[in-house]
Amino acid sequence: MLKYFWLFFFSSLFYISFSHAQTLNRYLGDESVLYAETKQVNQFFRRFNCEEALDGSRYYRGDSLYHDPQMREKYLEVLFDEQNTSISASMKKKFIRQVNNNQKPQYLDFHGGDWFAEVSTDFNYKGKSTPVTLFLELEEAPVGSKWVFTNVYFQPFSEIFEAESNEDQGPPFIHPLSHELDFMNLIKVFRNNNIEKYAQKDYQPDYLTLFLYELKKNNLKFIQVNKVKFHFFQIDGWYFELDDFTRSGYNRGWLISQMTEIPRGKKDLLLKFIYHQ
């Protein structure tokens, strides 16, 4: 399913290679390798907004290069994963032109919402190491902010709730006159393995509650974090992912790894895909 989704979004794109070495050498000289890596997520925010000098020192409001369009364009050009063939040069140019527009520039806001973390982990479940995907968002607290769990994807839960009813018999239902029989037909209802089919039509299983329940019952035990990435919806009409790349060369650190334009009203569809719903 993941494969076909990205093919749908990126089928019209083409690959144009781009040399980070030449670009960064032009801007940074011999120290380009040291300065090229975006080592922290906070640094990605600052570079995206042009709130950091090439040597890593901060720009502050009132500094001559703070949010400077020319300097910002240089930063934006090198914040993409250049090994991803689905992000074309034309798409990057369109994105950069929008966020760096002199009349209405757009910036990332760490506390602005519309971005969240996806954390791939391993837990011990029933004596077996099992992958669990956790989703976290920043929530404002009385002092500062904090990361909180907002969703979870756990394959064993999905397998239980995605079982289909027997279509030949039609969807299960509780007869509208069941109350006249003191709901005696509930005996049959609770023998049905697809018990969730009897819930209200907009019912969605709450995997996070189930996950916390299993933790409190000591049926799940944390092992390790394997990977972290971030999903961004802050830029009008766009979605992008942020991943950490550990490799040699200039193009490494926290970089935009996936990107697509989002048609109006399609954000919820993409969120459902991310959450495996």
FENWOCOR-V119346 format. One record per helix or strand of 3 or more residues. SS is the DSSP state (H for helix, E for strand). FROM is the first residue (numbers start at 1). LEN is the number of residues. If there is no record, write none. Layout:
[[SS:FROM:LEN] [SS:FROM:LEN]]
This chain:
[[H:2:9] [H:20:17] [H:41:9] [H:69:9] [H:89:11] [E:115:11] [E:128:13] [E:145:9] [H:155:7] [H:167:3] [H:178:4] [H:186:4] [H:195:4] [H:207:10] [E:220:13] [E:238:8] [E:253:9] [H:267:8]]
